[in-house]
């Protein structure tokens, strides 16, 4: 399980519908809204 960096929800990497790659790492999201928030300013959330 991966933690959504926006809302903190746990997301199953195998079934995740929303992902983004930043800094050579794949980030997993619970929703399109969390993904969009991350992609507007990834360096703020990619820690």
Secondary structure as the mmCIF struct_conf table of DSSP 4:
data_model
#
loop_
_struct_conf.conf_type_id
_struct_conf.id
_struct_conf.beg_label_comp_id
_struct_conf.beg_label_asym_id
_struct_conf.beg_label_seq_id
_struct_conf.end_label_comp_id
_struct_conf.end_label_asym_id
_struct_conf.end_label_seq_id
STRN STRN1 UNK A 2 UNK A 3
TURN_TY1_P TURN_TY1_P1 UNK A 5 UNK A 7
STRN STRN2 UNK A 10 UNK A 11
TURN_TY1_P TURN_TY1_P2 UNK A 13 UNK A 15
BEND BEND1 UNK A 17 UNK A 17
STRN STRN3 UNK A 18 UNK A 22
TURN_TY1_P TURN_TY1_P3 UNK A 23 UNK A 24
STRN STRN4 UNK A 25 UNK A 29
BEND BEND2 UNK A 30 UNK A 31
HELX_RH_AL_P HELX_RH_AL_P1 UNK A 32 UNK A 40
BEND BEND3 UNK A 41 UNK A 41
HELX_RH_AL_P HELX_RH_AL_P2 UNK A 42 UNK A 45
#
